Amino acid sequence: MLALSTLLADTGVFTFLDTRLVDVGGTTITIATALSAAIIILFSVWLAKVARRTVRRLFDRRGVDEGTSGTVGGILYYLILMAGLGVSLQTMGIDLAALFAAGAIFAIGLGFAMQNIAQNFVSGVILLTERAIKPGDVLEVEGYMVKVGQMGIRATIVQSRDGEEIIVPNSILAQSSVKNYTLHTGRFRLNVSVGVTYASDLRLVRRLLEQAAHGMKWRDPASDPEVFLTEFGDNAVIFDVFVWMSDPWRARAARSELSETIWWAFQEQGVVIAFPQVDVHFDDDVATGLSALGQRRAAGAS
């Protein structure tokens, strides 16, 4: 051991490691302390990832939902990173209290510049703690239905129904009105509107709509479908069909299937789906004049 120390001293390794890099708050940071801090940070990152994976595996074995395991793993991940950063700074001899005091004025200016980042960070902590939104939840954010993928401390990655990955700042999820279709249960009420002509047999229309709704294989058997006559429109009698389902993420495909079933049921029974139309009525004098004009043109053509 003594021979190794002598060898290192002879080769100038100790001299190199003691090379001064910078002075911070009266503390000299050398290459040795900087390397030690870097090793601690890398070890903290590795330990945080291992801890997050371990938590998820333990929770999966015990049947805990993915949202809970993701929340606990995320909080533990960032706690380990923050602890590692603090230890690395202490290793370099930097007094955190003195550093914060010395940089208070700078921190105020930086805070104004980074207020959005800080806001998203605090919002991320709130979301991970409250667990009102969890990975796998189906949300409606700013008019779009999305599924939560990975929740971070600054932003949350969601997936649209078109398969697009969208990065949503946590402040939007924490401060805006967000519909969570899977907060407690995954039950979702799907709605399809259809208008029929005033000449239609409304009893037949109701029966066909109820049969189509009950025939959906994806509907939740715990709740019966509902059919309502909601409006006497300008060109049609409007019916609304409501069907409960257990997977809101499939709502678009389910609505298409229900609409097609209603279409073919109406076709088989001769029920006419209404469309906008305009009836034009002329006064007697105008109608007589137009009729006479038509007759003259017909006579001239002959």
ABEGO torsion letter per residue (X at the ends): XAAAAAAAAAAGAAAAAABBABBBGGBBBBAAAAAAAAAAAAAAAAAAAAAAAAAAAAAAAAGBBAAAAAAAAAAAAAAAAAAAAAAAAAAAGBBAAAAAAAAAAAAAAAAAAAAAAAAAAAAAAAAAAAGABBBGBBBBBGGBBBBBBBBBAABBBBBBAAGBBBBBBAAAAAABBBBBAAAABABBBBBBBBBBBAABBAAAAAAAAAAAAAABAABBAABBBBBBBABBBAABBBBBBBBBBABAAAAAAAAAAAAAAAAAAAAAAGBBBBBBBBBBBBBAAAAAAAAAAAAAAAAAAX
